Amino acid sequence: MKFPESNTPKLLAIATFHALTFYAAFQLIFFQENGLNIVQIALLTIVFSVTMIALEVPSGALSDRWVRKHVLSLSILASIVTVVLFATGDTFIQFAAGMFFAAVAFVLNSGTNTSILFDSLKEVEATNSFEKYLATRRILAGAGFAVASLVGGWTANQYGISMAIWITLGALVPALLLSLSLREPIFHKTTGELSYFAHIGHTAKHLTSTRYFTNVIALSVVIMATHILIEEYSQLYYFAIGFSLLVIGIVSFFEGLKEMVANYLGALMPKLTNLPLAYGFLLMVMAGALLVSAWQQSLIGVVALFVASAMFFIIDVPLLGAFHKQLDSSIRATSESFMNLITELSKMILAIAFASIANVYSVPLAFGALGLMLCLYVVYYWQFVYRVFREVDLNIVNEN
């Protein structure tokens, strides 16, 4: 593959190394093995969420106003701290500290990784390739996750999950070195004339200025929050239907392959003449697959969860591309951070409802309830959102 400039291959390599988290498929099980109960595991999730909510937008503003490669490097450094805390931990407090640094790593990476990619492509007039390289990055990350799941599953089965955590350091160190070698794009402009908090306010005002922006954010939040819940609780679904650690590792390998295929399809989506129509049908598939996972609590249900999760990637690649193309570099990372903040707040509300249903009934039925809630948004999409997106698409075509 020929790259338009020097940052792109490094960013792809960083994403691949970062995806080699050999313990990700077993994190909740690891906490249980170390004596944590469901309530304590839920509290760890709250630690992550609260930290993310507090730091998401400020970290995006930091990325917009400082050096993006330094923010990305700090993210990887926080991931290294997380790994060390988890690997050496055996108490709730130490795991909570690990979740705090995991959240810090997430928010520093959030928005920064896509912003530096877009601005790097912009300086060589290659922004039309953004979706292609965004999808490529995610495909490589999916491949990395697939490999990590297999290797991690075997390692956890033979030597315990702690060893799977330790070997993750072997991927994070080269990712950090690559991040430090990145070049800051010349198109990274800051709102230096504004104060730090004025910059955040300016970004929020811009994002709420049109129905297009608010509806893009709403759609992104809906599919991302749904995907996150599938990602977080699918482990418990697999465990509930009797899968062993090794089988869960194999299933996670296929999850990585699924992400690769879905992101490839997402990169092809901008070629469609009516993207909003495709979004609507894919949302319907996503909702239907969640309902099937509740109905068929077996391998068919696992496949249904795969399909539901794949819809997120297929929609998100072109949606994120369209979003970035409407933004100025000075507010790019902060804008995506706002989107992620709203996603996290929404996910917390959905997670409480999900956990309540799972506790009273079962995890599969909770996924079914999530599908029913998504059905309500599908109705709203066809009634109100489709026309807004279609008008903007036609205007862009006419301008070109």
C-alpha positions as CSV (number, residue, x, y, z in Angstrom):
1,M,0.0,0.0,0.0
2,K,1.3,3.4,-1.0
3,F,0.8,6.1,1.7
4,P,0.3,9.8,1.0
5,E,2.5,10.9,3.8
6,S,4.7,9.6,6.7
7,N,2.3,9.7,9.6
8,T,-0.3,7.4,8.1
9,P,1.7,4.1,8.3
10,K,2.9,4.9,11.8
11,L,-0.7,5.6,12.9
12,L,-1.8,2.3,11.4
13,A,1.0,0.5,13.2
14,I,0.2,2.2,16.5
15,A,-3.4,1.1,16.2
16,T,-2.3,-2.5,15.6
17,F,0.1,-2.6,18.5
18,H,-2.5,-1.0,20.8
19,A,-5.1,-3.7,19.8
20,L,-2.8,-6.4,21.1
21,T,-4.5,-6.4,24.5
22,F,-4.1,-10.1,25.3
23,Y,-6.4,-10.0,28.3
24,A,-9.3,-8.0,26.9
25,A,-11.5,-11.0,26.3
26,F,-11.2,-12.1,29.9
27,Q,-11.1,-8.9,31.9
28,L,-14.4,-9.4,33.7
29,I,-13.6,-13.0,34.4
30,F,-10.2,-11.9,35.8
31,F,-11.9,-9.6,38.3
32,Q,-14.2,-12.5,39.3
33,E,-11.2,-14.8,39.8
34,N,-9.6,-12.3,42.1
35,G,-12.6,-12.3,44.4
36,L,-14.6,-9.4,43.1
37,N,-18.4,-9.8,43.1
38,I,-20.8,-8.4,40.5
39,V,-21.4,-5.2,42.5
40,Q,-17.7,-4.5,42.8
41,I,-17.2,-5.1,39.1
42,A,-20.0,-2.7,38.4
43,L,-18.3,-0.2,40.6
44,L,-15.1,-0.6,38.6
45,T,-17.2,0.2,35.5
46,I,-18.5,3.3,37.3
47,V,-14.9,4.4,38.1
48,F,-14.1,4.2,34.4
49,S,-17.2,6.0,33.3
50,V,-17.0,8.8,35.9
51,T,-13.3,9.4,34.9
52,M,-14.2,9.4,31.3
53,I,-17.1,11.8,31.8
54,A,-14.9,14.2,33.8
55,L,-11.9,14.2,31.4
56,E,-13.4,13.4,27.9
57,V,-14.0,17.0,26.7
58,P,-11.0,18.6,28.5
59,S,-8.7,16.0,26.9
60,G,-10.1,16.8,23.5
61,A,-9.5,20.5,24.1
62,L,-6.0,19.6,25.2
63,S,-5.4,17.8,21.9
64,D,-6.7,20.7,19.9
65,R,-4.6,23.3,21.8
66,W,-1.4,21.3,22.4
67,V,0.7,18.8,20.4
68,R,-1.5,15.9,19.2
69,K,1.4,13.3,19.2
70,H,2.2,14.1,22.8
71,V,-1.4,13.6,23.8
72,L,-1.4,10.3,21.9
73,S,1.9,9.3,23.7
74,L,0.4,10.1,27.1
75,S,-2.5,7.8,26.2
76,I,-0.2,4.9,25.5
77,L,1.8,5.6,28.7
78,A,-1.5,5.5,30.7
79,S,-2.3,2.1,29.1
80,I,1.1,0.8,30.3
81,V,0.3,1.9,33.9
82,T,-3.1,0.2,33.6
83,V,-1.4,-3.1,32.6
84,V,1.0,-3.0,35.5
85,L,-1.7,-2.2,38.0
86,F,-3.9,-5.1,36.7
87,A,-1.1,-7.6,36.5
88,T,0.1,-6.9,40.1
89,G,-3.3,-6.3,41.6
90,D,-5.3,-8.4,43.9
91,T,-7.5,-5.8,45.6
92,F,-10.5,-3.7,44.6
93,I,-8.6,-0.5,45.2
94,Q,-5.7,-1.5,42.9
95,F,-8.1,-2.6,40.2
96,A,-10.0,0.7,40.6
97,A,-6.8,2.6,40.1
98,G,-6.2,0.5,37.0
99,M,-9.6,1.4,35.6
100,F,-8.9,5.1,36.3
101,F,-5.8,5.0,34.2
102,A,-7.6,2.9,31.5
103,A,-10.1,5.7,31.3
104,V,-7.3,8.3,31.1
105,A,-5.8,6.3,28.2
106,F,-9.1,6.1,26.5
107,V,-10.0,9.9,26.6
108,L,-6.5,11.0,25.6
109,N,-6.7,8.7,22.6
110,S,-10.3,9.6,21.8
111,G,-10.5,12.2,19.1
112,T,-6.8,12.6,18.9
113,N,-6.1,9.5,16.8
114,T,-8.7,10.4,14.1
115,S,-7.8,14.1,14.2
116,I,-4.1,13.6,13.6
117,L,-5.0,11.2,10.8
118,F,-7.4,13.6,9.1
119,D,-5.1,16.6,9.5
120,S,-2.1,14.6,8.1
121,L,-4.1,13.7,5.1
122,K,-5.4,17.2,4.7
123,E,-2.0,18.7,4.3
124,V,-1.4,16.5,1.2
125,E,-5.0,17.0,-0.1
126,A,-6.0,13.4,0.5
127,T,-9.0,13.8,2.8
128,N,-11.1,11.8,0.3
129,S,-9.1,8.8,1.5
130,F,-9.9,9.4,5.2
131,E,-12.6,6.7,5.3
132,K,-10.2,4.3,3.6
133,Y,-7.4,4.8,6.1
134,L,-9.9,5.0,9.0
135,A,-11.2,1.6,8.0
136,T,-7.7,0.2,7.4
137,R,-6.7,1.3,10.9
138,R,-9.7,-0.4,12.3
139,I,-9.2,-3.5,10.2
140,L,-5.6,-3.8,11.5
141,A,-6.8,-3.2,15.0
142,G,-9.4,-6.0,14.5
143,A,-6.6,-8.3,13.2
144,G,-4.5,-7.4,16.3
145,F,-7.4,-8.1,18.6
146,A,-8.1,-11.4,16.8
147,V,-4.5,-12.5,17.3
148,A,-4.4,-11.2,20.9
149,S,-7.6,-13.2,21.6
150,L,-6.1,-16.5,20.4
151,V,-2.7,-16.0,22.0
152,G,-4.4,-14.6,25.2
153,G,-6.8,-17.4,25.3
154,W,-4.1,-20.0,25.1
155,T,-1.9,-18.1,27.6
156,A,-4.7,-17.7,30.1
157,N,-5.6,-21.3,29.8
158,Q,-2.0,-22.5,30.3
159,Y,-0.6,-19.9,32.7
160,G,-3.5,-17.8,34.0
161,I,-4.9,-14.5,32.9
162,S,-2.2,-12.5,34.8
163,M,0.4,-13.8,32.3
164,A,-1.9,-12.6,29.4
165,I,-1.9,-9.2,31.0
166,W,1.9,-9.0,31.4
167,I,2.6,-9.9,27.7
168,T,0.5,-6.9,26.6
169,L,3.5,-4.7,27.6
170,G,5.4,-6.2,24.7
171,A,3.0,-4.4,22.3
172,L,2.5,-1.1,24.2
173,V,6.2,-0.2,24.3
174,P,6.7,-0.1,20.5
175,A,3.4,1.7,20.2
176,L,4.8,4.4,22.5
177,L,8.0,4.7,20.6
178,L,6.2,5.1,17.3
179,S,3.9,7.7,18.7
180,L,6.8,9.8,19.8
181,S,8.2,9.7,16.3
182,L,5.1,11.2,14.7
183,R,5.2,14.5,12.9
184,E,2.7,17.2,14.0
185,P,0.5,18.1,11.0
186,I,0.8,21.7,9.7
187,F,-3.0,21.8,9.4
188,H,-3.4,21.4,13.2
189,K,-4.6,24.9,14.0
190,T,-5.7,25.9,17.5
191,T,-8.1,28.5,18.8
192,G,-5.3,30.2,20.6
193,E,-7.1,33.5,20.7
194,L,-9.7,31.8,23.0
195,S,-9.2,30.7,26.6
196,Y,-9.3,27.0,27.4
197,F,-12.9,26.9,28.5
198,A,-14.0,29.4,25.9
199,H,-12.6,26.9,23.3
200,I,-14.9,24.2,24.8
201,G,-17.9,26.6,24.7
202,H,-17.1,27.6,21.1
203,T,-17.0,24.0,20.0
204,A,-20.3,23.1,21.8
205,K,-22.0,26.1,20.2
206,H,-20.8,25.1,16.7
207,L,-22.0,21.5,17.2
208,T,-25.5,22.6,18.2
209,S,-25.8,25.2,15.4
210,T,-27.4,22.9,12.8
211,R,-29.8,19.9,12.8
212,Y,-27.3,18.0,10.7
213,F,-24.6,18.0,13.5
214,T,-27.1,17.2,16.3
215,N,-28.5,14.3,14.3
216,V,-25.1,12.9,13.3
217,I,-24.1,13.0,16.9
218,A,-27.4,11.3,18.0
219,L,-27.0,8.5,15.5
220,S,-23.3,8.0,16.4
221,V,-24.3,7.9,20.1
222,V,-27.1,5.3,19.6
223,I,-25.0,2.9,17.6
224,M,-21.8,3.4,19.7
225,A,-23.6,3.0,23.0
226,T,-25.3,-0.2,21.7
227,H,-22.0,-1.6,20.4
228,I,-20.2,-0.8,23.7
229,L,-22.8,-2.7,25.7
230,I,-22.5,-5.7,23.3
231,E,-18.7,-5.6,23.6
232,E,-18.8,-5.3,27.4
233,Y,-21.5,-7.9,28.2
234,S,-21.0,-10.4,25.4
235,Q,-18.4,-12.2,27.6
236,L,-21.2,-12.8,30.2
237,Y,-23.5,-14.0,27.4
238,Y,-20.9,-16.5,26.3
239,F,-20.2,-17.6,29.9
240,A,-24.0,-18.0,30.5
241,I,-24.4,-20.4,27.6
242,G,-21.5,-22.6,28.8
243,F,-18.4,-21.4,26.9
244,S,-15.0,-22.1,28.4
245,L,-12.1,-19.6,28.6
246,L,-10.5,-21.2,25.6
247,V,-13.7,-21.1,23.6
248,I,-14.3,-17.5,24.6
249,G,-10.8,-16.7,23.3
250,I,-11.6,-18.4,20.0
251,V,-14.9,-16.5,19.7
252,S,-13.0,-13.3,20.4
253,F,-10.7,-14.2,17.6
254,F,-13.7,-14.3,15.2
255,E,-14.9,-11.0,16.7
256,G,-11.7,-9.5,15.4
257,L,-12.3,-11.0,12.0
258,K,-15.8,-9.6,12.1
259,E,-14.5,-6.1,12.8
260,M,-12.1,-6.4,9.8
261,V,-14.8,-7.3,7.4
262,A,-17.3,-4.8,8.8
263,N,-14.8,-1.9,8.6
264,Y,-13.9,-2.9,5.0
265,L,-17.6,-2.7,4.1
266,G,-17.8,0.6,6.0
267,A,-15.0,2.0,3.8
268,L,-17.1,1.1,0.7
269,M,-20.2,2.8,2.0
270,P,-19.4,6.4,0.7
271,K,-19.6,5.0,-2.9
272,L,-23.4,4.5,-2.3
273,T,-25.7,7.1,-3.9
274,N,-28.0,7.2,-0.9
275,L,-26.1,6.7,2.4
276,P,-29.0,7.8,4.7
277,L,-31.2,5.0,3.2
278,A,-28.4,2.5,3.9
279,Y,-28.1,3.8,7.5
280,G,-31.8,3.1,8.1
281,F,-31.7,-0.4,6.8
282,L,-28.6,-1.3,8.7
283,L,-30.1,0.1,11.9
284,M,-33.1,-2.2,11.4
285,V,-30.7,-5.2,11.0
286,M,-28.9,-4.2,14.2
287,A,-32.1,-4.1,16.2
288,G,-33.4,-7.4,14.7
289,A,-30.1,-9.2,15.5
290,L,-30.3,-8.1,19.1
291,L,-33.9,-9.6,19.3
292,V,-32.6,-12.8,17.8
293,S,-29.9,-13.1,20.4
294,A,-32.5,-13.1,23.1
295,W,-34.7,-15.6,21.3
296,Q,-31.9,-18.0,20.4
297,Q,-29.7,-18.5,23.4
298,S,-27.1,-20.6,21.5
299,L,-24.6,-20.4,18.8
300,I,-27.2,-18.7,16.7
301,G,-27.5,-16.0,19.4
302,V,-23.7,-15.5,19.3
303,V,-23.8,-15.0,15.6
304,A,-26.7,-12.5,16.0
305,L,-24.5,-10.5,18.5
306,F,-21.8,-10.6,15.9
307,V,-24.1,-9.2,13.3
308,A,-25.5,-6.5,15.6
309,S,-22.0,-5.3,16.5
310,A,-20.9,-5.4,12.8
311,M,-23.6,-2.9,11.9
312,F,-21.9,-0.3,14.2
313,F,-18.6,-0.4,12.2
314,I,-20.3,-0.4,8.8
315,I,-22.3,2.8,9.7
316,D,-19.7,4.5,11.8
317,V,-16.9,4.7,9.2
318,P,-18.8,6.8,6.7
319,L,-20.6,8.7,9.4
320,L,-17.3,9.7,11.1
321,G,-15.8,10.6,7.8
322,A,-18.7,13.0,7.0
323,F,-18.5,14.5,10.5
324,H,-14.8,15.3,10.2
325,K,-15.2,16.8,6.7
326,Q,-17.6,19.4,8.2
327,L,-15.2,20.4,11.0
328,D,-12.3,22.9,11.3
329,S,-9.0,21.5,12.6
330,S,-9.1,23.9,15.6
331,I,-12.2,22.0,17.1
332,R,-11.8,18.6,15.6
333,A,-10.7,16.6,18.7
334,T,-12.9,18.5,21.0
335,S,-15.9,17.8,18.8
336,E,-15.3,14.1,18.8
337,S,-14.8,14.2,22.5
338,F,-18.2,15.8,23.0
339,M,-19.7,13.0,20.9
340,N,-17.9,10.4,23.1
341,L,-19.0,12.2,26.3
342,I,-22.7,12.0,25.3
343,T,-22.1,8.4,24.3
344,E,-20.7,7.5,27.7
345,L,-23.6,9.3,29.5
346,S,-26.1,7.5,27.4
347,K,-24.3,4.1,27.9
348,M,-24.4,4.6,31.7
349,I,-28.2,5.0,31.6
350,L,-28.6,2.0,29.3
351,A,-26.1,-0.1,31.3
352,I,-28.2,0.5,34.5
353,A,-31.3,-0.7,32.7
354,F,-29.4,-3.6,31.0
355,A,-27.9,-4.8,34.4
356,S,-31.3,-4.5,36.1
357,I,-33.0,-6.7,33.4
358,A,-30.0,-9.1,33.4
359,N,-30.1,-9.4,37.2
360,V,-33.9,-10.1,37.4
361,Y,-34.2,-12.2,34.2
362,S,-31.0,-13.0,32.2
363,V,-28.2,-11.5,30.1
364,P,-29.8,-12.7,26.8
365,L,-33.1,-11.1,27.6
366,A,-31.3,-7.9,28.5
367,F,-29.9,-7.9,24.9
368,G,-33.5,-8.4,23.7
369,A,-34.6,-5.3,25.6
370,L,-31.7,-3.3,24.1
371,G,-33.0,-4.4,20.7
372,L,-36.5,-3.1,21.5
373,M,-35.1,0.3,22.6
374,L,-33.1,0.5,19.3
375,C,-36.4,-0.2,17.5
376,L,-37.8,3.0,18.9
377,Y,-34.8,5.0,17.5
378,V,-35.3,3.3,14.1
379,V,-38.8,4.7,14.0
380,Y,-37.5,8.2,14.9
381,Y,-34.7,7.9,12.3
382,W,-37.1,7.2,9.4
383,Q,-39.6,9.9,10.6
384,F,-37.2,12.8,11.2
385,V,-33.5,12.1,10.6
386,Y,-33.5,10.5,7.2
387,R,-34.7,13.7,5.5
388,V,-32.1,15.9,7.2
389,F,-29.2,13.6,6.1
390,R,-30.6,13.2,2.6
391,E,-30.8,17.0,2.1
392,V,-27.2,17.5,3.1
393,D,-26.0,14.6,0.9
394,L,-27.8,16.2,-2.1
395,N,-26.3,19.6,-1.4
396,I,-22.8,18.1,-1.3
397,V,-23.4,16.3,-4.6
398,N,-24.6,19.6,-6.2
399,E,-21.6,21.5,-4.9
400,N,-19.3,19.0,-6.4
